[in-house]
Amino acid sequence: MSDTKDYKIFKLVFHIIILIVAVGVITAYAIDGQLGYIIFGILIAVGSAFSIFKELRKN
């Protein structure tokens, strides 16, 4: 199944937004030192970065 160009762009933009939000979560909770939220934000950021890398590698 081939993805259209618009869908690929949407996936890239979506994961970039998720990555920005995850970095914001990590930064906000790093100030308070709440380890659980920091780990959660890192997991989301890594997953989103992997998806971006995978999508860019297809092109």
C-alpha distance matrix in Angstrom:
0.0 3.8 6.6 9.7 12.9 14.7 12.4 12.8 16.5 16.8 15.5 18.0 20.8 20.4 20.7 23.6 25.3 25.0 26.3 29.3 30.1 30.0 32.4 34.6 34.8 35.7 38.3 39.8 40.3 41.4 44.5 45.4 44.5 42.4 40.5 38.2 36.6 36.5 34.6 32.2 31.6 31.1 28.5 26.5 27.0 25.9 22.7 21.9 23.0 20.7 17.7 18.9 19.5 16.1 14.4 17.1 16.7 13.1 14.7
3.8 0.0 3.8 6.5 9.4 11.7 10.0 10.0 13.6 14.5 13.7 15.8 18.5 18.7 19.2 21.7 23.6 23.8 25.0 27.7 28.8 29.1 31.1 33.3 33.9 34.9 37.2 38.8 39.6 40.6 43.6 44.8 44.0 42.2 40.4 38.3 36.5 36.1 34.5 32.2 31.1 30.6 28.3 26.2 26.2 25.3 22.3 21.0 21.7 19.9 16.7 17.2 17.8 14.8 12.5 14.7 14.6 10.9 11.8
6.6 3.8 0.0 3.8 6.5 8.3 6.3 6.5 10.0 10.8 10.3 12.4 14.9 15.2 16.1 18.4 20.2 20.6 21.9 24.4 25.5 26.1 28.1 30.1 30.9 32.0 34.2 35.7 36.7 37.8 40.6 41.9 41.3 39.5 38.0 36.0 33.9 33.5 32.2 29.8 28.5 28.2 26.2 23.7 23.6 23.1 20.3 18.5 19.4 18.1 14.6 14.8 16.1 13.5 10.6 12.9 13.8 10.4 10.9
9.7 6.5 3.8 0.0 3.8 5.5 5.3 6.4 8.8 10.0 10.8 12.6 14.5 15.4 16.9 18.6 20.2 21.3 22.7 24.7 26.0 27.0 28.9 30.6 31.7 33.1 34.9 36.3 37.7 38.9 41.4 42.9 42.6 41.0 39.7 37.8 35.4 35.1 34.1 31.6 30.0 29.9 28.3 25.5 25.1 25.1 22.4 20.2 21.0 20.2 16.7 16.1 17.7 15.8 12.4 13.9 15.5 12.3 11.7
12.9 9.4 6.5 3.8 0.0 3.8 5.5 5.2 6.3 8.6 10.0 10.8 12.4 14.2 15.6 16.7 18.5 20.1 21.2 22.8 24.6 25.8 27.2 28.9 30.5 31.7 33.2 34.8 36.5 37.4 39.9 41.6 41.4 40.1 39.0 37.3 34.8 34.1 33.5 31.2 29.2 29.0 27.8 24.9 24.1 24.2 22.0 19.3 19.7 19.4 16.2 14.7 16.4 15.1 11.4 12.1 14.2 11.7 10.0
14.7 11.7 8.3 5.5 3.8 0.0 3.8 5.4 5.1 6.1 8.7 10.0 10.6 12.1 14.3 15.4 16.5 18.3 19.9 21.2 22.6 24.2 25.8 27.1 28.6 30.2 31.6 32.9 34.7 36.0 38.2 39.8 40.0 38.5 37.7 35.9 33.2 32.8 32.4 29.9 27.8 28.2 27.0 23.9 23.2 23.9 21.6 18.7 19.6 19.9 16.4 15.0 17.4 16.5 12.8 13.8 16.5 14.4 13.1
12.4 10.0 6.3 5.3 5.5 3.8 0.0 3.8 5.4 4.9 6.2 8.6 9.9 10.3 12.3 14.2 15.2 16.3 18.2 19.9 21.0 22.3 24.3 25.7 26.8 28.4 30.2 31.4 32.8 34.2 36.6 38.0 37.9 36.3 35.2 33.3 30.7 30.5 29.9 27.2 25.5 25.8 24.3 21.2 21.0 21.4 18.8 16.2 17.5 17.4 13.7 13.1 15.7 14.3 10.8 12.8 15.3 13.1 12.8
12.8 10.0 6.5 6.4 5.2 5.4 3.8 0.0 3.8 5.4 5.1 6.3 8.7 9.8 10.8 12.4 14.4 15.4 16.5 18.5 20.1 21.0 22.7 24.5 25.8 26.9 28.7 30.3 31.7 32.7 35.3 36.9 36.6 35.1 33.9 32.2 29.7 29.1 28.3 26.1 24.1 24.0 22.6 19.8 19.1 19.2 16.9 14.2 14.9 14.7 11.2 10.1 12.3 11.1 7.4 9.1 11.6 9.8 9.4
16.5 13.6 10.0 8.8 6.3 5.1 5.4 3.8 0.0 3.8 5.5 5.1 6.2 8.5 10.0 10.6 12.3 14.2 15.3 16.6 18.5 19.9 21.2 22.7 24.4 25.8 27.1 28.7 30.5 31.4 33.7 35.5 35.5 34.3 33.4 32.0 29.2 28.5 28.2 26.0 23.6 23.7 22.9 19.8 18.7 19.4 17.6 14.4 14.9 15.6 12.5 10.5 13.1 13.0 9.3 10.0 13.3 12.2 11.1
16.8 14.5 10.8 10.0 8.6 6.1 4.9 5.4 3.8 0.0 3.8 5.5 5.2 5.9 8.6 9.8 10.6 12.2 14.1 15.4 16.5 18.2 20.0 21.1 22.5 24.3 25.8 26.9 28.6 30.0 32.2 33.7 33.9 32.4 31.7 30.0 27.1 26.9 26.6 24.0 21.9 22.5 21.5 18.1 17.6 18.8 16.6 13.4 14.8 15.7 12.3 11.1 14.3 14.1 10.8 12.4 15.6 14.6 14.1
15.5 13.7 10.3 10.8 10.0 8.7 6.2 5.1 5.5 3.8 0.0 3.8 5.6 5.1 6.1 8.5 9.9 10.5 12.1 14.3 15.4 16.3 18.3 19.9 20.9 22.3 24.2 25.6 26.9 28.1 30.7 32.1 31.9 30.3 29.2 27.4 24.8 24.5 23.8 21.4 19.4 19.7 18.4 15.2 14.8 15.5 13.1 10.2 11.7 12.2 8.6 8.0 11.3 10.8 8.0 10.3 13.2 12.4 12.9
18.0 15.8 12.4 12.6 10.8 10.0 8.6 6.3 5.1 5.5 3.8 0.0 3.8 5.5 5.3 6.2 8.7 9.9 10.5 12.4 14.4 15.2 16.5 18.5 20.0 21.0 22.5 24.3 25.9 26.7 29.2 31.0 30.8 29.6 28.5 27.2 24.5 23.6 23.2 21.2 18.7 18.6 17.9 15.0 13.6 14.4 12.8 9.4 9.9 11.0 8.2 5.9 9.3 9.9 7.1 8.2 11.6 11.8 11.7
20.8 18.5 14.9 14.5 12.4 10.6 9.9 8.7 6.2 5.2 5.6 3.8 0.0 3.8 5.5 5.1 6.2 8.6 9.8 10.6 12.4 14.2 15.4 16.6 18.5 20.0 21.1 22.6 24.5 25.6 27.7 29.5 29.8 28.7 28.1 26.8 23.8 23.1 23.3 21.1 18.3 18.8 18.6 15.3 14.0 15.6 14.4 10.7 11.6 13.6 11.0 8.9 12.4 13.5 10.9 11.7 15.3 15.5 15.0
20.4 18.7 15.2 15.4 14.2 12.1 10.3 9.8 8.5 5.9 5.1 5.5 3.8 0.0 3.8 5.5 5.2 6.3 8.6 10.0 10.7 12.3 14.4 15.5 16.6 18.5 20.1 21.1 22.7 24.2 26.5 27.8 28.0 26.5 25.9 24.3 21.3 21.1 21.1 18.5 16.1 17.1 16.4 12.8 12.4 14.2 12.4 9.0 11.1 12.9 10.1 9.3 13.1 13.7 11.6 13.4 16.6 16.6 17.0
20.7 19.2 16.1 16.9 15.6 14.3 12.3 10.8 10.0 8.6 6.1 5.3 5.5 3.8 0.0 3.8 5.4 4.9 6.0 8.6 9.7 10.2 12.2 14.1 15.0 16.2 18.2 19.7 21.0 22.0 24.6 26.1 25.9 24.5 23.4 22.0 19.2 18.6 18.3 16.0 13.6 13.9 13.3 10.0 9.0 10.6 9.0 5.4 7.3 9.3 7.1 6.4 10.1 11.2 10.0 11.6 14.5 15.3 16.1
23.6 21.7 18.4 18.6 16.7 15.4 14.2 12.4 10.6 9.8 8.5 6.2 5.1 5.5 3.8 0.0 3.8 5.4 5.0 6.3 8.7 9.8 10.6 12.4 14.3 15.3 16.5 18.4 20.2 20.9 23.2 25.1 25.1 24.2 23.5 22.6 19.6 18.5 18.8 17.0 13.9 14.2 14.5 11.4 9.4 11.5 11.1 7.4 7.9 10.9 9.5 7.4 10.8 12.9 11.6 12.1 15.3 16.6 16.8
25.3 23.6 20.2 20.2 18.5 16.5 15.2 14.4 12.3 10.6 9.9 8.7 6.2 5.2 5.4 3.8 0.0 3.8 5.4 5.1 6.3 8.6 9.9 10.6 12.4 14.3 15.4 16.5 18.5 19.8 21.8 23.5 23.9 22.9 22.6 21.5 18.2 17.7 18.5 16.3 13.2 14.5 14.9 11.4 10.2 13.1 12.6 9.1 10.7 13.7 12.2 10.9 14.4 16.1 14.8 15.7 18.9 19.9 20.1
25.0 23.8 20.6 21.3 20.1 18.3 16.3 15.4 14.2 12.2 10.5 9.9 8.6 6.3 4.9 5.4 3.8 0.0 3.8 5.5 5.1 6.1 8.6 9.8 10.5 12.3 14.2 15.2 16.5 18.0 20.4 21.7 21.8 20.3 19.7 18.3 15.2 14.9 15.3 12.8 10.0 11.5 11.5 7.8 7.4 10.4 9.6 6.7 9.1 11.9 10.7 10.5 13.9 15.3 14.7 16.2 19.0 20.0 20.9
26.3 25.0 21.9 22.7 21.2 19.9 18.2 16.5 15.3 14.1 12.1 10.5 9.8 8.6 6.0 5.0 5.4 3.8 0.0 3.8 5.5 5.1 6.2 8.6 9.9 10.5 12.3 14.2 15.5 16.2 18.8 20.6 20.3 19.4 18.5 17.7 14.7 13.5 13.9 12.3 9.0 9.4 10.3 7.4 5.1 8.2 8.7 5.9 6.8 10.3 10.2 9.4 12.2 14.4 14.4 15.1 17.8 19.5 20.3
29.3 27.7 24.4 24.7 22.8 21.2 19.9 18.5 16.6 15.4 14.3 12.4 10.6 10.0 8.6 6.3 5.1 5.5 3.8 0.0 3.8 5.4 5.2 6.2 8.7 9.9 10.6 12.2 14.4 15.2 17.2 19.2 19.6 19.1 18.9 18.5 15.1 13.9 15.3 13.9 10.3 11.3 13.0 10.2 8.1 11.5 12.4 9.7 10.3 13.9 13.8 12.5 15.2 17.7 17.3 17.7 20.6 22.4 22.7
30.1 28.8 25.5 26.0 24.6 22.6 21.0 20.1 18.5 16.5 15.4 14.4 12.4 10.7 9.7 8.7 6.3 5.1 5.5 3.8 0.0 3.8 5.4 5.0 6.2 8.7 9.8 10.4 12.3 14.0 15.9 17.3 17.9 16.8 17.0 16.2 12.6 12.3 13.9 11.8 8.5 10.8 12.2 9.2 8.4 12.2 12.7 10.5 12.2 15.4 15.1 14.7 17.6 19.6 19.3 20.3 23.1 24.6 25.2
30.0 29.1 26.1 27.0 25.8 24.2 22.3 21.0 19.9 18.2 16.3 15.2 14.2 12.3 10.2 9.8 8.6 6.1 5.1 5.4 3.8 0.0 3.8 5.3 5.0 6.2 8.6 9.8 10.7 12.0 14.6 15.9 15.7 14.5 14.1 13.2 9.9 9.1 10.3 8.5 5.0 7.0 8.6 6.2 5.4 9.2 10.2 8.9 10.5 13.5 13.9 14.0 16.4 18.5 18.9 19.9 22.3 24.1 25.2
32.4 31.1 28.1 28.9 27.2 25.8 24.3 22.7 21.2 20.0 18.3 16.5 15.4 14.4 12.2 10.6 9.9 8.6 6.2 5.2 5.4 3.8 0.0 3.8 5.4 5.0 6.1 8.5 10.1 10.3 12.7 14.8 14.7 14.4 14.1 14.3 11.2 9.3 11.2 10.6 6.8 7.7 10.5 9.0 6.9 10.2 12.3 10.9 11.2 14.6 15.7 15.0 17.0 19.6 20.1 20.5 22.9 25.1 25.9
34.6 33.3 30.1 30.6 28.9 27.1 25.7 24.5 22.7 21.1 19.9 18.5 16.6 15.5 14.1 12.4 10.6 9.8 8.6 6.2 5.0 5.3 3.8 0.0 3.8 5.4 5.1 6.0 8.6 9.7 11.2 13.2 14.0 13.8 14.4 14.6 11.0 10.0 12.7 11.8 8.4 10.5 13.1 11.4 10.1 13.7 15.3 13.8 14.6 18.0 18.6 18.0 20.3 22.8 22.9 23.4 26.0 28.0 28.7
34.8 33.9 30.9 31.7 30.5 28.6 26.8 25.8 24.4 22.5 20.9 20.0 18.5 16.6 15.0 14.3 12.4 10.5 9.9 8.7 6.2 5.0 5.4 3.8 0.0 3.8 5.5 5.2 6.1 8.3 10.3 11.2 11.8 10.7 11.4 11.0 7.4 7.1 9.9 8.7 5.9 8.8 11.2 9.9 9.8 13.2 14.6 13.9 15.3 18.2 18.9 19.0 21.3 23.4 23.9 24.9 27.2 29.1 30.1
35.7 34.9 32.0 33.1 31.7 30.2 28.4 26.9 25.8 24.3 22.3 21.0 20.0 18.5 16.2 15.3 14.3 12.3 10.5 9.9 8.7 6.2 5.0 5.4 3.8 0.0 3.8 5.6 5.5 5.8 8.8 10.3 9.8 9.4 9.3 10.0 7.0 4.9 7.9 8.2 5.3 6.9 10.2 10.0 9.1 12.0 14.2 14.0 14.6 17.5 18.9 19.0 20.7 23.1 24.1 24.7 26.7 29.0 30.2
38.3 37.2 34.2 34.9 33.2 31.6 30.2 28.7 27.1 25.8 24.2 22.5 21.1 20.1 18.2 16.5 15.4 14.2 12.3 10.6 9.8 8.6 6.1 5.1 5.5 3.8 0.0 3.8 5.6 5.1 6.7 9.3 9.8 10.6 11.4 12.8 10.0 8.0 11.4 12.0 9.1 10.3 13.8 13.4 12.0 14.9 17.4 16.7 16.9 20.1 21.5 21.0 22.7 25.4 26.2 26.4 28.6 31.0 31.8
39.8 38.8 35.7 36.3 34.8 32.9 31.4 30.3 28.7 26.9 25.6 24.3 22.6 21.1 19.7 18.4 16.5 15.2 14.2 12.2 10.4 9.8 8.5 6.0 5.2 5.6 3.8 0.0 3.8 5.6 5.8 7.4 9.1 9.4 11.3 12.3 9.2 8.7 12.4 12.4 10.1 12.4 15.4 14.7 14.2 17.4 19.3 18.6 19.5 22.6 23.6 23.4 25.4 27.9 28.4 29.0 31.4 33.5 34.3
40.3 39.6 36.7 37.7 36.5 34.7 32.8 31.7 30.5 28.6 26.9 25.9 24.5 22.7 21.0 20.2 18.5 16.5 15.5 14.4 12.3 10.7 10.1 8.6 6.1 5.5 5.6 3.8 0.0 3.8 5.3 5.2 6.0 5.6 7.7 8.9 6.4 6.2 9.9 10.4 9.2 11.4 14.1 14.3 14.3 17.0 19.0 19.1 20.0 22.7 24.0 24.3 26.1 28.4 29.3 30.1 32.1 34.3 35.5
41.4 40.6 37.8 38.9 37.4 36.0 34.2 32.7 31.4 30.0 28.1 26.7 25.6 24.2 22.0 20.9 19.8 18.0 16.2 15.2 14.0 12.0 10.3 9.7 8.3 5.8 5.1 5.6 3.8 0.0 3.8 5.4 4.8 6.5 7.6 10.1 8.5 6.4 10.0 11.7 10.3 11.2 14.5 15.3 14.6 16.8 19.4 19.7 19.9 22.6 24.5 24.5 25.8 28.4 29.6 30.0 31.8 34.4 35.5
44.5 43.6 40.6 41.4 39.9 38.2 36.6 35.3 33.7 32.2 30.7 29.2 27.7 26.5 24.6 23.2 21.8 20.4 18.8 17.2 15.9 14.6 12.7 11.2 10.3 8.8 6.7 5.8 5.3 3.8 0.0 3.8 5.5 8.1 10.3 12.9 11.2 10.0 13.7 15.1 13.6 14.9 18.2 18.6 17.9 20.4 22.9 22.8 23.1 26.0 27.7 27.5 29.0 31.6 32.6 32.9 34.9 37.4 38.4
45.4 44.8 41.9 42.9 41.6 39.8 38.0 36.9 35.5 33.7 32.1 31.0 29.5 27.8 26.1 25.1 23.5 21.7 20.6 19.2 17.3 15.9 14.8 13.2 11.2 10.3 9.3 7.4 5.2 5.4 3.8 0.0 3.8 5.7 8.9 11.2 10.1 9.9 13.4 14.6 14.0 15.7 18.6 19.2 19.2 21.6 23.8 24.1 24.8 27.4 29.0 29.3 30.8 33.2 34.3 35.0 36.9 39.2 40.4
44.5 44.0 41.3 42.6 41.4 40.0 37.9 36.6 35.5 33.9 31.9 30.8 29.8 28.0 25.9 25.1 23.9 21.8 20.3 19.6 17.9 15.7 14.7 14.0 11.8 9.8 9.8 9.1 6.0 4.8 5.5 3.8 0.0 3.8 5.9 9.0 8.9 8.1 11.0 13.0 12.9 13.9 16.7 18.0 18.1 19.9 22.3 23.1 23.6 25.9 27.8 28.4 29.6 31.8 33.3 34.0 35.6 38.0 39.5
42.4 42.2 39.5 41.0 40.1 38.5 36.3 35.1 34.3 32.4 30.3 29.6 28.7 26.5 24.5 24.2 22.9 20.3 19.4 19.1 16.8 14.5 14.4 13.8 10.7 9.4 10.6 9.4 5.6 6.5 8.1 5.7 3.8 0.0 3.8 5.7 5.9 6.5 9.0 10.4 11.1 12.7 14.8 16.0 16.8 18.7 20.6 21.6 22.7 24.7 26.4 27.3 28.7 30.6 32.1 33.2 34.7 36.9 38.6
40.5 40.4 38.0 39.7 39.0 37.7 35.2 33.9 33.4 31.7 29.2 28.5 28.1 25.9 23.4 23.5 22.6 19.7 18.5 18.9 17.0 14.1 14.1 14.4 11.4 9.3 11.4 11.3 7.7 7.6 10.3 8.9 5.9 3.8 0.0 3.8 5.6 5.0 6.1 8.5 9.8 10.5 12.3 14.3 15.2 16.4 18.4 19.9 20.8 22.4 24.4 25.6 26.6 28.4 30.2 31.3 32.5 34.8 36.7
38.2 38.3 36.0 37.8 37.3 35.9 33.3 32.2 32.0 30.0 27.4 27.2 26.8 24.3 22.0 22.6 21.5 18.3 17.7 18.5 16.2 13.2 14.3 14.6 11.0 10.0 12.8 12.3 8.9 10.1 12.9 11.2 9.0 5.7 3.8 0.0 3.8 5.4 5.3 6.2 8.7 10.0 10.7 12.5 14.3 15.5 16.8 18.5 20.0 21.3 22.9 24.5 25.8 27.1 28.9 30.4 31.6 33.5 35.6
36.6 36.5 33.9 35.4 34.8 33.2 30.7 29.7 29.2 27.1 24.8 24.5 23.8 21.3 19.2 19.6 18.2 15.2 14.7 15.1 12.6 9.9 11.2 11.0 7.4 7.0 10.0 9.2 6.4 8.5 11.2 10.1 8.9 5.9 5.6 3.8 0.0 3.8 5.4 4.9 6.0 8.5 9.8 10.5 12.1 14.1 15.3 16.4 18.0 19.8 21.1 22.4 24.1 25.6 26.9 28.4 30.0 31.8 33.7
36.5 36.1 33.5 35.1 34.1 32.8 30.5 29.1 28.5 26.9 24.5 23.6 23.1 21.1 18.6 18.5 17.7 14.9 13.5 13.9 12.3 9.1 9.3 10.0 7.1 4.9 8.0 8.7 6.2 6.4 10.0 9.9 8.1 6.5 5.0 5.4 3.8 0.0 3.8 5.4 5.1 6.2 8.7 10.0 10.4 12.2 14.3 15.3 16.2 18.2 20.0 20.9 22.2 24.1 25.7 26.7 28.2 30.4 32.1
34.6 34.5 32.2 34.1 33.5 32.4 29.9 28.3 28.2 26.6 23.8 23.2 23.3 21.1 18.3 18.8 18.5 15.3 13.9 15.3 13.9 10.3 11.2 12.7 9.9 7.9 11.4 12.4 9.9 10.0 13.7 13.4 11.0 9.0 6.1 5.3 5.4 3.8 0.0 3.8 5.4 5.0 6.2 8.7 9.8 10.5 12.3 14.2 15.2 16.4 18.4 19.9 20.9 22.4 24.3 25.6 26.7 28.8 30.9
32.2 32.2 29.8 31.6 31.2 29.9 27.2 26.1 26.0 24.0 21.4 21.2 21.1 18.5 16.0 17.0 16.3 12.8 12.3 13.9 11.8 8.5 10.6 11.8 8.7 8.2 12.0 12.4 10.4 11.7 15.1 14.6 13.0 10.4 8.5 6.2 4.9 5.4 3.8 0.0 3.8 5.5 5.2 6.4 8.6 10.0 10.8 12.4 14.3 15.5 16.8 18.5 20.1 21.2 22.8 24.5 25.8 27.6 29.6
31.6 31.1 28.5 30.0 29.2 27.8 25.5 24.1 23.6 21.9 19.4 18.7 18.3 16.1 13.6 13.9 13.2 10.0 9.0 10.3 8.5 5.0 6.8 8.4 5.9 5.3 9.1 10.1 9.2 10.3 13.6 14.0 12.9 11.1 9.8 8.7 6.0 5.1 5.4 3.8 0.0 3.8 5.5 5.2 6.1 8.6 9.9 10.5 12.0 14.1 15.4 16.4 18.1 19.8 21.1 22.4 24.1 26.0 27.7
31.1 30.6 28.2 29.9 29.0 28.2 25.8 24.0 23.7 22.5 19.7 18.6 18.8 17.1 13.9 14.2 14.5 11.5 9.4 11.3 10.8 7.0 7.7 10.5 8.8 6.9 10.3 12.4 11.4 11.2 14.9 15.7 13.9 12.7 10.5 10.0 8.5 6.2 5.0 5.5 3.8 0.0 3.8 5.4 5.0 6.0 8.5 9.8 10.3 12.1 14.1 15.2 16.2 18.0 19.8 20.9 22.1 24.4 26.2
28.5 28.3 26.2 28.3 27.8 27.0 24.3 22.6 22.9 21.5 18.4 17.9 18.6 16.4 13.3 14.5 14.9 11.5 10.3 13.0 12.2 8.6 10.5 13.1 11.2 10.2 13.8 15.4 14.1 14.5 18.2 18.6 16.7 14.8 12.3 10.7 9.8 8.7 6.2 5.2 5.5 3.8 0.0 3.8 5.5 5.2 6.2 8.6 9.9 10.6 12.4 14.3 15.3 16.4 18.4 20.0 21.0 22.9 25.1
26.5 26.2 23.7 25.5 24.9 23.9 21.2 19.8 19.8 18.1 15.2 15.0 15.3 12.8 10.0 11.4 11.4 7.8 7.4 10.2 9.2 6.2 9.0 11.4 9.9 10.0 13.4 14.7 14.3 15.3 18.6 19.2 18.0 16.0 14.3 12.5 10.5 10.0 8.7 6.4 5.2 5.4 3.8 0.0 3.8 5.5 5.2 6.1 8.5 9.9 10.6 12.3 14.2 15.3 16.5 18.4 19.9 21.4 23.4
27.0 26.2 23.6 25.1 24.1 23.2 21.0 19.1 18.7 17.6 14.8 13.6 14.0 12.4 9.0 9.4 10.2 7.4 5.1 8.1 8.4 5.4 6.9 10.1 9.8 9.1 12.0 14.2 14.3 14.6 17.9 19.2 18.1 16.8 15.2 14.3 12.1 10.4 9.8 8.6 6.1 5.0 5.5 3.8 0.0 3.8 5.5 5.2 6.0 8.5 9.9 10.5 12.1 14.1 15.3 16.4 18.1 20.1 21.8
25.9 25.3 23.1 25.1 24.2 23.9 21.4 19.2 19.4 18.8 15.5 14.4 15.6 14.2 10.6 11.5 13.1 10.4 8.2 11.5 12.2 9.2 10.2 13.7 13.2 12.0 14.9 17.4 17.0 16.8 20.4 21.6 19.9 18.7 16.4 15.5 14.1 12.2 10.5 10.0 8.6 6.0 5.2 5.5 3.8 0.0 3.8 5.5 5.1 6.0 8.6 9.8 10.4 12.1 14.1 15.3 16.2 18.5 20.5
22.7 22.3 20.3 22.4 22.0 21.6 18.8 16.9 17.6 16.6 13.1 12.8 14.4 12.4 9.0 11.1 12.6 9.6 8.7 12.4 12.7 10.2 12.3 15.3 14.6 14.2 17.4 19.3 19.0 19.4 22.9 23.8 22.3 20.6 18.4 16.8 15.3 14.3 12.3 10.8 9.9 8.5 6.2 5.2 5.5 3.8 0.0 3.8 5.5 5.1 6.3 8.7 9.9 10.5 12.3 14.3 15.3 16.8 19.2
21.9 21.0 18.5 20.2 19.3 18.7 16.2 14.2 14.4 13.4 10.2 9.4 10.7 9.0 5.4 7.4 9.1 6.7 5.9 9.7 10.5 8.9 10.9 13.8 13.9 14.0 16.7 18.6 19.1 19.7 22.8 24.1 23.1 21.6 19.9 18.5 16.4 15.3 14.2 12.4 10.5 9.8 8.6 6.1 5.2 5.5 3.8 0.0 3.8 5.4 5.0 6.2 8.6 9.8 10.5 12.3 14.1 15.6 17.4
23.0 21.7 19.4 21.0 19.7 19.6 17.5 14.9 14.9 14.8 11.7 9.9 11.6 11.1 7.3 7.9 10.7 9.1 6.8 10.3 12.2 10.5 11.2 14.6 15.3 14.6 16.9 19.5 20.0 19.9 23.1 24.8 23.6 22.7 20.8 20.0 18.0 16.2 15.2 14.3 12.0 10.3 9.9 8.5 6.0 5.1 5.5 3.8 0.0 3.8 5.4 5.1 6.1 8.5 9.9 10.6 12.1 14.4 16.0
20.7 19.9 18.1 20.2 19.4 19.9 17.4 14.7 15.6 15.7 12.2 11.0 13.6 12.9 9.3 10.9 13.7 11.9 10.3 13.9 15.4 13.5 14.6 18.0 18.2 17.5 20.1 22.6 22.7 22.6 26.0 27.4 25.9 24.7 22.4 21.3 19.8 18.2 16.4 15.5 14.1 12.1 10.6 9.9 8.5 6.0 5.1 5.4 3.8 0.0 3.8 5.4 5.0 6.0 8.5 9.9 10.4 12.5 14.8
17.7 16.7 14.6 16.7 16.2 16.4 13.7 11.2 12.5 12.3 8.6 8.2 11.0 10.1 7.1 9.5 12.2 10.7 10.2 13.8 15.1 13.9 15.7 18.6 18.9 18.9 21.5 23.6 24.0 24.5 27.7 29.0 27.8 26.4 24.4 22.9 21.1 20.0 18.4 16.8 15.4 14.1 12.4 10.6 9.9 8.6 6.3 5.0 5.4 3.8 0.0 3.8 5.4 5.0 6.1 8.5 9.8 10.8 13.1
18.9 17.2 14.8 16.1 14.7 15.0 13.1 10.1 10.5 11.1 8.0 5.9 8.9 9.3 6.4 7.4 10.9 10.5 9.4 12.5 14.7 14.0 15.0 18.0 19.0 19.0 21.0 23.4 24.3 24.5 27.5 29.3 28.4 27.3 25.6 24.5 22.4 20.9 19.9 18.5 16.4 15.2 14.3 12.3 10.5 9.8 8.7 6.2 5.1 5.4 3.8 0.0 3.8 5.5 5.2 6.1 8.5 10.1 11.3
19.5 17.8 16.1 17.7 16.4 17.4 15.7 12.3 13.1 14.3 11.3 9.3 12.4 13.1 10.1 10.8 14.4 13.9 12.2 15.2 17.6 16.4 17.0 20.3 21.3 20.7 22.7 25.4 26.1 25.8 29.0 30.8 29.6 28.7 26.6 25.8 24.1 22.2 20.9 20.1 18.1 16.2 15.3 14.2 12.1 10.4 9.9 8.6 6.1 5.0 5.4 3.8 0.0 3.8 5.5 5.2 6.0 8.8 10.4
16.1 14.8 13.5 15.8 15.1 16.5 14.3 11.1 13.0 14.1 10.8 9.9 13.5 13.7 11.2 12.9 16.1 15.3 14.4 17.7 19.6 18.5 19.6 22.8 23.4 23.1 25.4 27.9 28.4 28.4 31.6 33.2 31.8 30.6 28.4 27.1 25.6 24.1 22.4 21.2 19.8 18.0 16.4 15.3 14.1 12.1 10.5 9.8 8.5 6.0 5.0 5.5 3.8 0.0 3.8 5.5 5.1 6.5 9.3
14.4 12.5 10.6 12.4 11.4 12.8 10.8 7.4 9.3 10.8 8.0 7.1 10.9 11.6 10.0 11.6 14.8 14.7 14.4 17.3 19.3 18.9 20.1 22.9 23.9 24.1 26.2 28.4 29.3 29.6 32.6 34.3 33.3 32.1 30.2 28.9 26.9 25.7 24.3 22.8 21.1 19.8 18.4 16.5 15.3 14.1 12.3 10.5 9.9 8.5 6.1 5.2 5.5 3.8 0.0 3.8 5.4 5.3 7.1
17.1 14.7 12.9 13.9 12.1 13.8 12.8 9.1 10.0 12.4 10.3 8.2 11.7 13.4 11.6 12.1 15.7 16.2 15.1 17.7 20.3 19.9 20.5 23.4 24.9 24.7 26.4 29.0 30.1 30.0 32.9 35.0 34.0 33.2 31.3 30.4 28.4 26.7 25.6 24.5 22.4 20.9 20.0 18.4 16.4 15.3 14.3 12.3 10.6 9.9 8.5 6.1 5.2 5.5 3.8 0.0 3.8 5.4 5.5
16.7 14.6 13.8 15.5 14.2 16.5 15.3 11.6 13.3 15.6 13.2 11.6 15.3 16.6 14.5 15.3 18.9 19.0 17.8 20.6 23.1 22.3 22.9 26.0 27.2 26.7 28.6 31.4 32.1 31.8 34.9 36.9 35.6 34.7 32.5 31.6 30.0 28.2 26.7 25.8 24.1 22.1 21.0 19.9 18.1 16.2 15.3 14.1 12.1 10.4 9.8 8.5 6.0 5.1 5.4 3.8 0.0 3.8 5.5
13.1 10.9 10.4 12.3 11.7 14.4 13.1 9.8 12.2 14.6 12.4 11.8 15.5 16.6 15.3 16.6 19.9 20.0 19.5 22.4 24.6 24.1 25.1 28.0 29.1 29.0 31.0 33.5 34.3 34.4 37.4 39.2 38.0 36.9 34.8 33.5 31.8 30.4 28.8 27.6 26.0 24.4 22.9 21.4 20.1 18.5 16.8 15.6 14.4 12.5 10.8 10.1 8.8 6.5 5.3 5.4 3.8 0.0 3.8
14.7 11.8 10.9 11.7 10.0 13.1 12.8 9.4 11.1 14.1 12.9 11.7 15.0 17.0 16.1 16.8 20.1 20.9 20.3 22.7 25.2 25.2 25.9 28.7 30.1 30.2 31.8 34.3 35.5 35.5 38.4 40.4 39.5 38.6 36.7 35.6 33.7 32.1 30.9 29.6 27.7 26.2 25.1 23.4 21.8 20.5 19.2 17.4 16.0 14.8 13.1 11.3 10.4 9.3 7.1 5.5 5.5 3.8 0.0
